[in-house]
């Protein structure tokens, strides 16, 4: 009697960053019965934990505002609510990306001739993606920039009428030290996911750079099929990046002057690079595999068929020609390209649309 095939053993371990730790710790207290939910690896648990974190941040600053008699102003400041929502949004996508990444690269390991070398690179990448030191370092840099701008606005340029104001006038009056404390809480809560997200994007780019010169197996169809989930992964990451930039643009950008337009274009470029650079590498894999197949068939033709052409050999040669023509050399399609292009323009379009409506945060 034939035995059922055992499921493939995973060779690439999960990440263990501070994001994974926080989501796992919160999910274990949410009475989920499924182990996947308890580890915050399902979509439902990721969304729920993200909502709890975002709501907790907003509740904390609201408590501080109530304590200082500032609650009415905080509740009338949409930027504070959008900031808490943005924290939840970025954390949710980071958690999804960290959960999905090991599984996405697990799918493609069979496409490499030296699978052991690929696994060594993957193992190093998992450790570096999980690095708390680099994530916290970048977060601290972003926090310093943000705090510098806030302190200058609240205490140095507070009486300068020529300066534009990001927040309502009440933030620049009364107990500004307490207002600063509220903004510090929001700043720390925002800089942690932002700095960590930048590190994850950078580390992903280094991973692609490390695997681009690896030799792939000479089977274009297999590469095309196996790399499609990884392509979808990078497209989803790029899409979430565009939406996150759009949210920040709606909150912090007043008008599309040259400097804000340049910064938004720079951030959008990061999303475009995330979506398209992997496709150049995957395209090279497919064309290399097709070239290897064609080269082998050319060798067979020269040895076995170049001296004679009859009906049987002609049929074999025709079959070889068909086999050397890959059905598709790009994994990405026109629909994907159109969506990435639209996403890259979304931050600028959202600011323009908000101003056209006369809505301000």
JOKA-V91436 format. One record per pair of residues at least 4 apart in sequence whose ideal C-beta (glycine too) atoms are under 8 Angstrom apart, sorted by the first residue. I is the first residue (numbers start at 1). J is the second residue. D is the distance in Angstrom with one decimal. If there is no record, write none. Layout:
i=(I | I)
j=(J | J)
d=(D | D)
This chain:
i=(10 | 10 | 11 | 11 | 11 | 12 | 12 | 12 | 12 | 12 | 12 | 12 | 12 | 12 | 13 | 13 | 13 | 14 | 14 | 14 | 14 | 14 | 15 | 15 | 15 | 15 | 15 | 15 | 15 | 15 | 16 | 16 | 16 | 17 | 17 | 17 | 17 | 17 | 17 | 17 | 17 | 18 | 18 | 18 | 18 | 18 | 19 | 19 | 19 | 19 | 19 | 19 | 19 | 20 | 20 | 20 | 20 | 21 | 22 | 22 | 23 | 23 | 23 | 23 | 23 | 23 | 24 | 24 | 24 | 24 | 25 | 26 | 26 | 26 | 26 | 26 | 27 | 27 | 27 | 27 | 27 | 27 | 27 | 28 | 30 | 30 | 30 | 30 | 32 | 32 | 32 | 33 | 34 | 34 | 35 | 36 | 36 | 36 | 37 | 37 | 37 | 37 | 38 | 39 | 40 | 40 | 40 | 40 | 41 | 41 | 41 | 42 | 43 | 43 | 44 | 45 | 46 | 46 | 46 | 46 | 46 | 47 | 47 | 48 | 49 | 49 | 50 | 50 | 50 | 50 | 50 | 50 | 51 | 51 | 52 | 53 | 53 | 53 | 53 | 54 | 54 | 54 | 54 | 54 | 54 | 54 | 55 | 55 | 55 | 56 | 57 | 57 | 57 | 57 | 57 | 57 | 58 | 58 | 58 | 58 | 59 | 60 | 60 | 61 | 61 | 61 | 61 | 61 | 61 | 61 | 62 | 62 | 62 | 62 | 63 | 64 | 64 | 64 | 64 | 64 | 64 | 65 | 65 | 65 | 65 | 65 | 65 | 66 | 66 | 68 | 68 | 70 | 70 | 70 | 70 | 70 | 70 | 70 | 71 | 72 | 73 | 73 | 73 | 73 | 74 | 74 | 76 | 77 | 77 | 77 | 77 | 77 | 78 | 78 | 78 | 79 | 79 | 79 | 79 | 79 | 79 | 80 | 80 | 81 | 82 | 82 | 82 | 82 | 82 | 83 | 83 | 83 | 83 | 83 | 84 | 84 | 84 | 85 | 85 | 86 | 86 | 86 | 86 | 86 | 86 | 87 | 87 | 87 | 87 | 88 | 89 | 89 | 89 | 89 | 89 | 90 | 90 | 90 | 90 | 90 | 91 | 91 | 92 | 93 | 93 | 93 | 93 | 93 | 94 | 94 | 94 | 94 | 94 | 95 | 96 | 96 | 97 | 97 | 97 | 97 | 98 | 98 | 99 | 100 | 100 | 101 | 101 | 101 | 101 | 102 | 102 | 102 | 103 | 104 | 104 | 104 | 104 | 105 | 105 | 105 | 105 | 107 | 107 | 107 | 107 | 108 | 108 | 108 | 108 | 109 | 109 | 109 | 109 | 110 | 110 | 110 | 110 | 111 | 111 | 111 | 111 | 111 | 111 | 111 | 111 | 112 | 112 | 112 | 112 | 112 | 112 | 112 | 113 | 113 | 113 | 113 | 114 | 114 | 114 | 115 | 116 | 117 | 117 | 118 | 118 | 118 | 119 | 120 | 121 | 121 | 121 | 121 | 121 | 122 | 122 | 123 | 124 | 124 | 125 | 125 | 125 | 125 | 125 | 126 | 127 | 128 | 128 | 128 | 129 | 129 | 129 | 131 | 131 | 131 | 132 | 133 | 134 | 134 | 134 | 135 | 135 | 135 | 135 | 135 | 135 | 136 | 136 | 136 | 137 | 137 | 138 | 138 | 138 | 138 | 138 | 139 | 139 | 139 | 139 | 139 | 139 | 140 | 140 | 140 | 141 | 141 | 142 | 142 | 142 | 142 | 142 | 143 | 143 | 143 | 143 | 143 | 144 | 145 | 146 | 146 | 146 | 146 | 147 | 147 | 147 | 148 | 149 | 150 | 150 | 150 | 150 | 150 | 151 | 151 | 151 | 152 | 152 | 153 | 153 | 153 | 153 | 153 | 153 | 154 | 154 | 154 | 154 | 154 | 154 | 154 | 155 | 157 | 158 | 158 | 164 | 165 | 165 | 166 | 167 | 167 | 169 | 170 | 171 | 171 | 172 | 174 | 175 | 176 | 177 | 178 | 179 | 180 | 181 | 182 | 183 | 184 | 185 | 186 | 187 | 188 | 189 | 190 | 191 | 192 | 193 | 194 | 195 | 196 | 197 | 197 | 198 | 199 | 200 | 201 | 201 | 201 | 201 | 201 | 202 | 203 | 204 | 204 | 204 | 205 | 205 | 205 | 206 | 207 | 208 | 208 | 208 | 208 | 211 | 212 | 212 | 216 | 216 | 216 | 216 | 217 | 217 | 217 | 218 | 218 | 218 | 218 | 219 | 219 | 219 | 220 | 220 | 220 | 220 | 220 | 220 | 220 | 220 | 221 | 221 | 221 | 222 | 223 | 223 | 223 | 223 | 223 | 224 | 224 | 224 | 224 | 224 | 224 | 226 | 227 | 227 | 227 | 227 | 228 | 228 | 229 | 230 | 230 | 230 | 231 | 231 | 231 | 231 | 231 | 231 | 231 | 232 | 233 | 234 | 234 | 234 | 234 | 235 | 235 | 235 | 235 | 235 | 235 | 236 | 237 | 237 | 237 | 238 | 238 | 238 | 238 | 238 | 238 | 238 | 239 | 239 | 239 | 239 | 239 | 240 | 241 | 241 | 241 | 241 | 241 | 242 | 242 | 242 | 242 | 242 | 242 | 242 | 243 | 243 | 243 | 244 | 245 | 245 | 245 | 245 | 245 | 245 | 245 | 246 | 246 | 246 | 246 | 247 | 248 | 248 | 248 | 249 | 249 | 249 | 249 | 249 | 249 | 249 | 250 | 250 | 250 | 250 | 251 | 253 | 253 | 253 | 254 | 254 | 255 | 255 | 255 | 256 | 256 | 256 | 256 | 256 | 256 | 257 | 258 | 259 | 260 | 260 | 261 | 261 | 262 | 263 | 264 | 264 | 264 | 264 | 265 | 265 | 266 | 267 | 267 | 268 | 268 | 268 | 268 | 268 | 268 | 269 | 269 | 270 | 271 | 271 | 271 | 271 | 272 | 272 | 272 | 273 | 274 | 275 | 275 | 275 | 275 | 276 | 276 | 276 | 277 | 278 | 279 | 279 | 279 | 279 | 280 | 281 | 282 | 282 | 283 | 283 | 283 | 283 | 284 | 285 | 286 | 286 | 286 | 286 | 286 | 286 | 287 | 287 | 287 | 288 | 289 | 289 | 290 | 290 | 290 | 290 | 290 | 291 | 292 | 293 | 293 | 293 | 294 | 294 | 295 | 296 | 297 | 297 | 297 | 297 | 297 | 298 | 299 | 300 | 300 | 300 | 301 | 301 | 301 | 301 | 302 | 304 | 305 | 305 | 305 | 305 | 308 | 309 | 309 | 309 | 310 | 311 | 312 | 313 | 314 | 315 | 316 | 317 | 318 | 319 | 320 | 321 | 332 | 332 | 333 | 334 | 335 | 336 | 337 | 338 | 339 | 340 | 341 | 342 | 345 | 346 | 347 | 348 | 349 | 350 | 351 | 352 | 353 | 354 | 354 | 355)
j=(102 | 106 | 106 | 109 | 119 | 102 | 103 | 105 | 106 | 109 | 119 | 122 | 123 | 126 | 102 | 123 | 126 | 20 | 98 | 99 | 102 | 126 | 20 | 98 | 99 | 101 | 102 | 126 | 129 | 130 | 20 | 21 | 130 | 21 | 98 | 129 | 130 | 131 | 132 | 135 | 196 | 22 | 132 | 135 | 136 | 196 | 23 | 91 | 94 | 95 | 98 | 193 | 196 | 24 | 95 | 98 | 130 | 25 | 26 | 53 | 27 | 40 | 45 | 46 | 49 | 95 | 28 | 38 | 39 | 40 | 29 | 30 | 40 | 49 | 52 | 53 | 32 | 37 | 38 | 39 | 40 | 45 | 49 | 38 | 37 | 45 | 48 | 49 | 37 | 38 | 45 | 37 | 38 | 42 | 39 | 41 | 42 | 45 | 41 | 42 | 44 | 45 | 45 | 45 | 45 | 46 | 49 | 95 | 45 | 46 | 99 | 46 | 47 | 96 | 48 | 49 | 50 | 92 | 95 | 96 | 99 | 51 | 92 | 52 | 53 | 95 | 54 | 88 | 89 | 91 | 92 | 95 | 55 | 88 | 56 | 57 | 87 | 88 | 91 | 58 | 84 | 85 | 87 | 88 | 89 | 91 | 59 | 84 | 88 | 60 | 61 | 84 | 87 | 185 | 186 | 189 | 62 | 80 | 81 | 84 | 63 | 64 | 185 | 65 | 74 | 80 | 84 | 182 | 185 | 186 | 66 | 71 | 74 | 75 | 67 | 68 | 70 | 178 | 181 | 182 | 185 | 70 | 71 | 73 | 74 | 75 | 182 | 70 | 71 | 175 | 178 | 74 | 170 | 174 | 175 | 178 | 179 | 182 | 75 | 76 | 77 | 168 | 170 | 171 | 80 | 182 | 168 | 81 | 167 | 168 | 171 | 361 | 82 | 251 | 361 | 83 | 166 | 167 | 251 | 252 | 361 | 84 | 186 | 85 | 86 | 247 | 250 | 251 | 361 | 87 | 186 | 189 | 190 | 251 | 88 | 186 | 189 | 89 | 247 | 90 | 190 | 244 | 247 | 248 | 251 | 91 | 189 | 190 | 193 | 92 | 93 | 240 | 243 | 244 | 247 | 94 | 193 | 194 | 197 | 244 | 95 | 193 | 96 | 97 | 197 | 237 | 240 | 244 | 98 | 193 | 196 | 197 | 200 | 99 | 100 | 236 | 101 | 200 | 233 | 237 | 129 | 200 | 103 | 104 | 233 | 105 | 129 | 204 | 233 | 106 | 122 | 126 | 107 | 108 | 229 | 230 | 233 | 109 | 122 | 125 | 230 | 226 | 227 | 229 | 230 | 112 | 226 | 227 | 230 | 115 | 118 | 119 | 122 | 115 | 217 | 222 | 226 | 216 | 217 | 219 | 222 | 223 | 226 | 227 | 285 | 117 | 118 | 211 | 214 | 215 | 216 | 217 | 214 | 215 | 216 | 217 | 118 | 214 | 215 | 119 | 120 | 121 | 214 | 122 | 211 | 214 | 123 | 124 | 125 | 207 | 210 | 211 | 214 | 126 | 207 | 127 | 128 | 210 | 129 | 203 | 206 | 207 | 210 | 130 | 131 | 134 | 203 | 206 | 200 | 203 | 204 | 135 | 199 | 203 | 136 | 137 | 138 | 199 | 203 | 139 | 192 | 195 | 196 | 199 | 200 | 140 | 192 | 195 | 141 | 195 | 142 | 195 | 196 | 198 | 199 | 143 | 191 | 192 | 194 | 195 | 196 | 144 | 191 | 195 | 145 | 195 | 146 | 191 | 194 | 195 | 198 | 147 | 187 | 188 | 191 | 195 | 148 | 149 | 150 | 187 | 190 | 191 | 151 | 184 | 187 | 152 | 153 | 154 | 180 | 183 | 184 | 187 | 155 | 156 | 180 | 156 | 157 | 157 | 158 | 163 | 165 | 166 | 172 | 158 | 171 | 172 | 176 | 179 | 180 | 183 | 176 | 163 | 172 | 176 | 254 | 169 | 172 | 252 | 171 | 172 | 173 | 174 | 176 | 179 | 176 | 179 | 179 | 180 | 181 | 182 | 183 | 184 | 185 | 186 | 187 | 188 | 189 | 190 | 191 | 192 | 193 | 194 | 195 | 196 | 197 | 198 | 199 | 200 | 201 | 244 | 202 | 203 | 204 | 205 | 237 | 241 | 270 | 274 | 206 | 207 | 208 | 237 | 274 | 209 | 273 | 277 | 210 | 211 | 212 | 277 | 278 | 281 | 281 | 281 | 284 | 223 | 285 | 288 | 289 | 222 | 223 | 289 | 289 | 292 | 293 | 296 | 223 | 289 | 293 | 224 | 286 | 289 | 290 | 293 | 326 | 327 | 329 | 225 | 326 | 327 | 226 | 227 | 282 | 285 | 286 | 289 | 228 | 286 | 326 | 327 | 328 | 331 | 230 | 231 | 282 | 285 | 331 | 232 | 331 | 233 | 234 | 278 | 282 | 235 | 278 | 279 | 282 | 331 | 332 | 336 | 236 | 237 | 238 | 274 | 275 | 278 | 239 | 275 | 332 | 336 | 339 | 340 | 240 | 241 | 274 | 275 | 242 | 271 | 272 | 274 | 275 | 340 | 343 | 243 | 271 | 339 | 340 | 343 | 244 | 245 | 267 | 270 | 271 | 274 | 246 | 268 | 271 | 343 | 344 | 346 | 347 | 247 | 343 | 346 | 248 | 249 | 264 | 267 | 268 | 271 | 346 | 347 | 250 | 346 | 347 | 350 | 251 | 252 | 253 | 347 | 253 | 260 | 264 | 347 | 348 | 350 | 351 | 350 | 351 | 354 | 361 | 361 | 260 | 264 | 351 | 260 | 360 | 260 | 351 | 355 | 260 | 261 | 264 | 348 | 351 | 352 | 261 | 262 | 263 | 264 | 351 | 265 | 348 | 266 | 267 | 268 | 347 | 348 | 351 | 269 | 348 | 270 | 271 | 347 | 272 | 343 | 344 | 345 | 347 | 348 | 273 | 344 | 274 | 275 | 340 | 343 | 344 | 276 | 340 | 344 | 277 | 278 | 279 | 332 | 336 | 340 | 280 | 332 | 340 | 281 | 282 | 283 | 330 | 331 | 332 | 284 | 285 | 286 | 331 | 287 | 329 | 330 | 331 | 288 | 289 | 290 | 326 | 328 | 329 | 330 | 331 | 291 | 326 | 329 | 292 | 293 | 326 | 294 | 324 | 325 | 326 | 329 | 295 | 296 | 297 | 323 | 324 | 298 | 324 | 299 | 300 | 301 | 320 | 321 | 323 | 324 | 302 | 303 | 304 | 305 | 320 | 305 | 306 | 317 | 320 | 306 | 313 | 309 | 313 | 316 | 317 | 313 | 313 | 314 | 317 | 314 | 315 | 316 | 317 | 318 | 319 | 320 | 321 | 322 | 323 | 324 | 325 | 336 | 337 | 337 | 338 | 339 | 340 | 341 | 342 | 343 | 344 | 345 | 346 | 349 | 350 | 351 | 352 | 353 | 354 | 355 | 356 | 357 | 359 | 360 | 359)
d=(7.8 | 6.0 | 6.9 | 6.8 | 5.8 | 4.6 | 8.0 | 6.1 | 4.9 | 7.3 | 7.0 | 5.1 | 7.4 | 6.9 | 6.7 | 7.6 | 6.1 | 7.3 | 7.9 | 7.4 | 5.6 | 7.7 | 5.7 | 4.6 | 8.0 | 7.0 | 6.8 | 5.6 | 5.2 | 4.8 | 5.6 | 7.3 | 4.6 | 7.2 | 6.3 | 6.5 | 4.4 | 7.5 | 6.7 | 6.8 | 7.3 | 6.3 | 5.2 | 6.7 | 8.0 | 7.4 | 6.3 | 6.7 | 5.3 | 5.6 | 6.1 | 7.9 | 6.5 | 6.0 | 7.4 | 6.0 | 7.5 | 6.2 | 6.4 | 7.5 | 5.9 | 3.8 | 7.9 | 7.0 | 5.2 | 5.2 | 6.4 | 7.9 | 5.6 | 5.7 | 7.6 | 6.9 | 7.0 | 4.8 | 6.2 | 7.3 | 6.4 | 6.6 | 5.6 | 6.5 | 3.7 | 5.2 | 5.6 | 5.6 | 7.6 | 7.2 | 6.7 | 7.5 | 3.4 | 4.9 | 6.3 | 7.3 | 6.7 | 7.2 | 6.4 | 5.0 | 5.0 | 7.6 | 7.7 | 5.2 | 6.8 | 4.5 | 7.8 | 7.9 | 4.6 | 5.8 | 5.3 | 6.6 | 7.0 | 7.6 | 5.0 | 6.8 | 6.2 | 7.5 | 6.3 | 6.1 | 6.1 | 5.5 | 5.1 | 5.8 | 7.6 | 6.3 | 6.3 | 6.5 | 6.5 | 7.6 | 6.3 | 4.3 | 7.4 | 5.3 | 3.8 | 7.2 | 6.0 | 5.9 | 6.1 | 6.7 | 6.8 | 5.8 | 6.0 | 6.6 | 4.7 | 5.9 | 5.3 | 2.9 | 7.8 | 7.8 | 6.0 | 7.2 | 7.8 | 6.3 | 6.8 | 4.9 | 5.7 | 7.3 | 7.2 | 4.7 | 6.0 | 7.0 | 6.5 | 3.9 | 6.3 | 6.7 | 6.1 | 6.3 | 6.7 | 6.5 | 7.8 | 5.0 | 5.4 | 6.1 | 6.3 | 6.5 | 6.2 | 7.6 | 6.4 | 6.5 | 7.9 | 7.2 | 6.4 | 5.3 | 6.9 | 4.1 | 4.5 | 7.3 | 4.0 | 8.0 | 6.2 | 7.8 | 4.5 | 5.8 | 4.2 | 5.8 | 7.9 | 7.5 | 7.5 | 6.7 | 6.9 | 7.4 | 6.1 | 6.3 | 6.4 | 6.6 | 4.4 | 6.9 | 5.7 | 7.1 | 7.0 | 7.7 | 6.4 | 5.9 | 7.4 | 7.7 | 5.8 | 8.0 | 4.6 | 6.0 | 7.4 | 6.7 | 5.0 | 7.8 | 4.6 | 6.8 | 6.7 | 6.4 | 6.1 | 6.4 | 7.2 | 5.0 | 6.6 | 6.7 | 5.3 | 7.9 | 6.1 | 6.8 | 6.8 | 7.7 | 7.7 | 6.1 | 7.4 | 6.2 | 7.0 | 6.8 | 5.0 | 6.6 | 7.5 | 6.2 | 5.3 | 5.8 | 6.0 | 6.2 | 6.7 | 7.8 | 7.3 | 6.2 | 6.8 | 6.2 | 4.2 | 6.7 | 5.8 | 5.6 | 6.2 | 5.0 | 6.3 | 6.1 | 8.0 | 7.3 | 4.0 | 7.4 | 6.2 | 6.3 | 6.4 | 5.7 | 6.5 | 6.3 | 5.9 | 7.9 | 5.9 | 6.7 | 7.6 | 5.8 | 6.9 | 7.5 | 7.6 | 5.6 | 5.8 | 6.5 | 7.1 | 7.9 | 7.0 | 6.1 | 7.8 | 6.5 | 7.0 | 7.5 | 5.4 | 4.6 | 4.5 | 6.8 | 5.5 | 8.0 | 6.7 | 5.4 | 8.0 | 5.3 | 6.8 | 7.6 | 5.0 | 5.6 | 5.8 | 5.6 | 5.4 | 6.5 | 7.3 | 7.0 | 7.6 | 7.6 | 6.7 | 5.2 | 5.8 | 7.9 | 6.4 | 5.1 | 5.2 | 7.1 | 7.2 | 7.2 | 4.4 | 7.8 | 5.2 | 6.9 | 5.9 | 7.1 | 7.7 | 4.4 | 6.6 | 5.8 | 6.8 | 6.8 | 6.6 | 6.2 | 6.6 | 6.7 | 6.4 | 6.2 | 6.6 | 6.1 | 6.2 | 6.6 | 6.3 | 7.0 | 4.9 | 5.9 | 7.9 | 6.5 | 7.9 | 6.8 | 6.3 | 8.0 | 6.0 | 6.7 | 7.6 | 4.5 | 7.6 | 6.4 | 7.1 | 7.6 | 5.2 | 7.6 | 6.1 | 5.2 | 7.9 | 6.3 | 7.3 | 7.9 | 5.8 | 6.2 | 6.5 | 5.0 | 8.0 | 6.3 | 7.9 | 6.0 | 4.1 | 4.8 | 8.0 | 6.2 | 7.8 | 7.2 | 6.8 | 7.5 | 6.6 | 3.7 | 7.3 | 5.4 | 5.3 | 6.2 | 4.6 | 4.9 | 6.9 | 2.9 | 6.4 | 6.4 | 7.4 | 7.2 | 6.8 | 7.0 | 6.3 | 4.4 | 5.4 | 5.1 | 7.9 | 6.0 | 5.7 | 6.3 | 4.0 | 7.8 | 6.2 | 6.7 | 6.3 | 4.9 | 7.5 | 6.4 | 6.0 | 6.9 | 6.0 | 6.3 | 6.3 | 6.1 | 6.7 | 5.1 | 7.9 | 7.0 | 5.7 | 7.1 | 7.1 | 4.6 | 5.7 | 6.0 | 7.0 | 7.4 | 7.5 | 7.0 | 7.4 | 6.0 | 7.5 | 6.3 | 5.0 | 6.6 | 5.8 | 8.0 | 6.7 | 4.7 | 5.1 | 7.6 | 6.3 | 6.8 | 6.9 | 6.6 | 4.0 | 7.4 | 6.6 | 7.2 | 7.9 | 5.4 | 6.9 | 7.5 | 6.6 | 6.2 | 6.7 | 6.8 | 6.5 | 6.2 | 6.8 | 6.6 | 5.8 | 6.2 | 6.3 | 6.0 | 5.9 | 6.5 | 7.9 | 5.9 | 5.6 | 6.2 | 5.9 | 6.7 | 6.5 | 6.4 | 6.5 | 7.9 | 6.3 | 6.1 | 6.3 | 6.6 | 7.9 | 7.8 | 6.8 | 6.3 | 6.7 | 6.5 | 6.7 | 7.9 | 7.5 | 6.5 | 7.7 | 7.3 | 6.4 | 6.6 | 6.2 | 6.6 | 5.8 | 5.8 | 7.4 | 4.8 | 7.2 | 6.0 | 4.7 | 6.3 | 5.5 | 6.8 | 7.5 | 6.8 | 4.9 | 3.7 | 5.1 | 7.3 | 6.5 | 6.0 | 7.8 | 6.1 | 5.0 | 4.5 | 4.8 | 7.1 | 4.1 | 7.9 | 7.7 | 6.4 | 7.5 | 7.2 | 5.9 | 5.8 | 7.5 | 5.3 | 5.4 | 5.6 | 6.9 | 6.1 | 7.5 | 7.6 | 5.9 | 6.2 | 7.9 | 5.9 | 4.9 | 7.2 | 5.5 | 6.5 | 5.7 | 6.4 | 6.8 | 7.2 | 7.7 | 6.4 | 6.8 | 6.8 | 6.6 | 4.6 | 6.1 | 7.9 | 6.3 | 6.5 | 6.3 | 5.9 | 5.9 | 4.9 | 6.3 | 5.6 | 7.6 | 5.8 | 7.5 | 7.0 | 6.4 | 6.4 | 5.7 | 8.0 | 6.6 | 4.6 | 7.3 | 4.5 | 3.8 | 6.1 | 6.8 | 6.6 | 7.9 | 7.2 | 7.8 | 5.6 | 6.2 | 6.3 | 7.9 | 6.7 | 4.2 | 6.4 | 6.3 | 6.8 | 5.0 | 3.6 | 6.3 | 5.4 | 7.0 | 6.6 | 7.6 | 7.3 | 6.6 | 6.1 | 6.9 | 4.6 | 6.5 | 7.1 | 7.9 | 4.8 | 6.4 | 4.9 | 4.6 | 4.9 | 6.6 | 5.8 | 8.0 | 8.0 | 4.6 | 7.9 | 5.8 | 4.2 | 7.5 | 6.1 | 5.2 | 5.4 | 6.5 | 5.7 | 6.8 | 5.3 | 4.7 | 6.9 | 5.0 | 7.6 | 7.8 | 7.1 | 7.6 | 6.6 | 6.0 | 5.0 | 7.8 | 6.2 | 5.8 | 6.4 | 6.7 | 6.2 | 6.5 | 6.1 | 7.8 | 6.2 | 6.8 | 6.3 | 6.5 | 6.2 | 4.8 | 5.6 | 7.7 | 6.3 | 7.8 | 7.1 | 7.2 | 7.0 | 6.4 | 8.0 | 4.2 | 7.5 | 6.2 | 7.9 | 6.3 | 7.7 | 6.5 | 6.5 | 7.5 | 6.6 | 6.1 | 5.9 | 6.4 | 5.4 | 5.2 | 7.9 | 7.5 | 8.0 | 7.7 | 4.6 | 7.0 | 7.6 | 7.1 | 7.1 | 6.1 | 5.9 | 6.6 | 6.4 | 4.7 | 6.6 | 6.7 | 6.7 | 5.2 | 6.3 | 6.0 | 5.5 | 7.5 | 6.0 | 6.3 | 6.4 | 6.0 | 7.7 | 5.0 | 7.8 | 7.6 | 6.2 | 7.7 | 5.7 | 6.5 | 6.6 | 7.8 | 6.2 | 6.5 | 7.8 | 4.5 | 7.2 | 6.2 | 6.6 | 6.5 | 6.5 | 5.5 | 6.3 | 4.0 | 6.6 | 6.6 | 6.2 | 4.2 | 7.9 | 6.9 | 5.7 | 6.4 | 6.4 | 5.7 | 7.5 | 7.2 | 4.9 | 6.1 | 6.4 | 6.8 | 5.1 | 7.8 | 7.0 | 4.8 | 6.9 | 5.9 | 6.1 | 5.8 | 5.9 | 7.8 | 6.7 | 6.6 | 6.8 | 6.2 | 6.3 | 6.5 | 6.5 | 6.5 | 6.5 | 6.3 | 6.4 | 7.0 | 4.6 | 6.4 | 7.3 | 6.2 | 6.5 | 6.4 | 6.3 | 6.3 | 6.2 | 6.4 | 6.9 | 6.7 | 5.4 | 5.9 | 6.8 | 6.4 | 6.0 | 6.2 | 6.4 | 6.3 | 6.5 | 5.1 | 7.6 | 8.0)
